[in-house]
Amino acid sequence: MNKDFIAKHWYASVYEQFENQTDDVEFLLKILREQTDGAPQNIFEVACGGGRISVPLAQAGHNVTGFDADEYMLMRCYNRMKGLPNITCYQADALTGDWGVGRAGGYDVVVMAGNVLINIETDGDYKEAQQTFIKKAYAALRPGGHLYLDYDQHSDESAVRTFSNLGESFYFKGTDEFGTTGRTIGYGGAYDPVTRIWSGIGHWKLTTNNGEQIIYAEKPRYKHILSLKQVYGWLTDAGFTVEKTFRNFTGEPIADNEPDHVRATIWACRA
């Protein structure tokens, strides 16, 4: 096996071990039951990864199509969707792909969950990429269809506290099915409160099951930390009407001036 395969397989495996929350999935299923009278929906999930969200949607009776650029994540999704005839996954790049626009009539619901808008991989303008995602969601929906969007919402003060830091840290560590052990190492990051852009750098330090040491360098990363006002504006510009907003996967509405970090969930209708 080459080092690239070992590293990316390890990351997909350990990511799945850590990203195992269920409250967001349960909340999405609740919203679908309440907003669609419990009827099965034709759902399109952006960046479905290992199927953490797509598979429970299919198990609940919805017809699900998901895509992801990462083939190592998709291998895990293929394994989890065995025996489910109502789910399809495929590989595509979110910025250049067509998001299933060719589907007759469009989808009932497009799901952009799991902080998709803050985890885009692009070498271009980050805010422009985020807007592109929202425009593509609109194009993939049928008239009257809905976008389900959730992401981490930070006030200026919260963003500075969270994203301006120095020193070595790690966010994932563990062992995959091949016995590769490792951790991801970051070296802090810089956050600009004017542009709301965070940038950082790091690497993965791995040890294979035969003791080989691998250092896998990450590309320099940067993210645009969203404001609720921006998201509302982009949705309106794309043609969406925001019907409901929620905070922290509860029935409470999110406010424009949240003082700290909250998880924002938006349910918006396509004209």
CORBELFEN-V642939 format. One record per backbone hydrogen bond with DSSP energy under -1.0 kcal/mol. NH is the residue of the N-H (numbers start at 1). CO is the residue of the C=O. If there is no record, write none. Layout:
nh->{NH,NH}
co->{CO,CO}
//
This chain:
nh->{6,7,8,9,10,11,12,13,14,15,16,17,18,19,20,26,27,28,29,30,31,32,33,34,35,36,39,43,44,45,46,48,51,55,57,58,59,60,61,62,63,64,65,66,67,68,74,75,77,78,79,80,81,84,88,90,92,97,101,103,106,107,108,109,110,111,112,118,119,129,130,131,132,133,134,135,136,137,138,139,140,142,144,145,146,147,148,149,150,151,153,159,160,161,162,163,164,165,169,174,176,179,181,182,183,184,185,186,187,189,190,192,196,198,199,200,203,204,205,206,207,208,211,214,216,218,221,223,225,231,232,233,234,235,236,237,238,240,241,243,244,246,247,248,262,264,265,266,267,268,269,270,271}
co->{2,3,4,5,6,7,8,9,10,11,12,13,14,15,18,22,23,24,25,26,27,28,29,30,31,32,36,63,109,65,111,67,48,51,53,54,55,56,58,57,41,86,43,88,45,90,70,71,73,74,75,76,77,81,64,66,68,93,98,100,103,140,42,42,146,44,148,115,116,125,126,127,128,129,130,131,132,133,134,135,136,107,270,142,108,268,110,266,112,264,262,155,156,157,158,159,160,189,186,182,180,176,207,174,205,172,203,169,201,165,199,197,192,223,190,221,185,216,183,214,181,212,208,206,204,202,200,198,196,227,228,229,230,231,232,233,234,235,269,267,267,265,252,263,153,151,246,149,244,147,241,145,239}
//
